[in-house]
Amino acid sequence: MTDDEILKLVLYILGGLVVGFITHKVVMPLLAKLASRTKLKSDDLIIETIRKWVIAWFVALGLFLGLRRIDMDMRYHNWLENGLMIFYIFSATLILARVISGMLRIKATGTDTVIPSSSIIGNIVRGIIYIIGLLIILQTQGISVTPILTALGVGGLAVALALQPTLSNLFAGLQIIASGKINHGDYVKLASGEEGYIDDITWRSTTIRGDADHTIIVPNSKLADMIVTNFYIPSREIPFSVEISVSQDNDLEKVEQVTKQVIRDTMNDCEGTVKGLEPVVRYFSVGDNRINLRAILRVTEQSYKFPVRHDFIKRIHDRYRQEGIKMALPNQTIFIKNTPGAEE
């Protein structure tokens, strides 16, 4: 390799670096600004993903063109072409996998969610794209993929027999997602008593984030066979009741009116409540020296239920004291047995 050839190679590499840098710093930000004006989020993701590769693409192209100007054996030129092709197919595969998985997440954040955002979907999509990219690379290098696919089919049968529990969880997870009844972010309660937000659905298990930020891990096969209450279907708005016991000496009409007013004030002042609804109070049972009632409130989603209930209980306690309404107290009867001959 002569000095002139080395100089040409360096110039081509520097030229590719300069063009890639200009494209990265000038052209791609301009395209990103234009994409930000549209309502679609997918075009922003595509431009952001491609932008990370433009410098490497142009540097690789400069290296290829520079080496083509060097006098060498033709087989080395063929190796260069194959190497450049493998690099571009590999980078395109990574970009496609990231874009499609990102578009699934974008779709899941909209109001018309079709596919929930979860690790199992993203991992399966990326795995399929990686396999297709690998097969394309092998095909471009003249390697027949038919024997490979045959070997994978036979080997896959043996692996399936050995991994029956794992595959059971995998297909149960796909069944859960396909049903659309349990989605990422939903608040659910399991038949076993655990409750919380669906944090992720992976290939093996579903993770649920509890109210105290603890994590509940449930195998997908168990979750698919379990009775689950989803508080976000058909609507995120949920009613809840607070049970109160008042003394039988109270004027029940007054108790009802005061309780309704406290409900109305709580619904108007607290965050996350459904505004404009008529307060509801229902008496439901009579006990020893007590009458039980339910005050019904409504919040926009499950997470607001606890602070709203907390605020309502404080308000109702203070208001009952101001209005002279007596809360029910435990009523116990004590019998004293006199023993003959005992001292008085």
C-alpha positions, 0 to 999 in steps of 0.5 A, a space after each residue: 500500500 503506497 502513501 498515496 493510497 493511504 492518503 486517499 483512504 484517510 480522506 475517504 474516511 474523514 469525508 464520511 465522518 464529516 458528512 455523517 456529522 453534518 447529517 447527524 447535527 443538521 439534517 436529522 434535527 431538522 427532520 425531527 423538528 418537522 416530525 414534532 409538528 405532526 400528531 404521530 409519535 412514530 415518526 419521532 421514534 424513527 428519526 431518533 433511532 436512525 440518527 444514532 446510526 448515520 455517522 457509523 453508516 457514512 464512516 463505513 461507506 467512506 472506509 469501503 470506498 477508500 479501500 476500493 481505491 486501493 490495488 488489492 486482490 478481487 477476493 478482498 474487495 468481495 470480502 469488503 462488500 460482504 462485510 459492508 452488507 452485513 453491517 448495514 443489514 445488522 444495523 437495519 435489523 436493530 433499528 427495525 426491532 427498536 422502532 416496532 417495539 417502540 411503536 407498540 409501546 406508543 400504541 399502548 399509551 393511546 386511548 384506543 389500546 389494542 396491544 398492551 405494553 409488556 415485556 413479553 410482546 416486545 421480546 417476542 417481536 424483537 426476537 422474530 426480527 433478529 431471527 429474520 435479520 440473521 436469516 437474511 445475512 446468511 442468505 446474502 452470504 450464500 448459506 442455505 437456510 433450509 437445513 438450519 430451519 429443519 434443524 431448528 424444527 427438530 431441536 425445537 420439539 425436543 426443547 418444547 418437551 423439556 420446557 413444558 412449564 416455561 412454555 405453559 407460562 409463555 402461552 398463558 401470558 400471550 392468552 392474557 394479553 390477547 384477551 385484552 381483559 388485563 392490561 398494563 397499568 390496570 388495577 386488579 385484585 386476585 382471588 387470593 387477596 393480593 391487589 395492585 397495578 399490573 406492572 409488566 407481563 413477561 414470558 414467565 410471570 406477571 408482576 403486580 405493584 402493590 399500594 406500598 410499592 411492593 412487588 407481587 409476582 404471579 406465574 402466568 399459568 396461575 393468573 390465567 386460571 385465577 378469578 381476577 377483579 379488574 377495577 379499570 374495566 369497563 371504566 376506571 371510575 369506581 364507586 366505594 362506600 364508607 360504613 358508619 354506625 350511629 346511635 338509635 337516639 339520632 334523627 335519621 333524617 338529619 343524619 342523612 342530610 348531614 352525611 350527604 353534605 359532607 359527601 358533597 363537600 368531599 367530592 368537590 374539594 378532593 382531587 380525583 373525585 367525580 364531580 357533579 354527582 348526587 350524594 348517596 346514603 343508604 341505611 342497611 342494618 339495625 343492631 344493638 343500639 346502632 343503625 348502620 349506613 353506607 356513604 357512597 363516593 365515586 373516584 376517577 380511578 382506584 388510586 384516589 380511593 384511599 386519600 378520599 376515604 381518609 379525608 371523608 372520615 375526618 370530615 364526617 367525624 368533625 361534622 357529626 360532633 358539630 351537629 350533635 350526632 352521636 356515633 354508636 358505642 359498644 353496648 355490653 351488659 355485665 351480670 354480677 353473680 352473688 355468691 351465698 355467704 360472700 362478704 358485702 
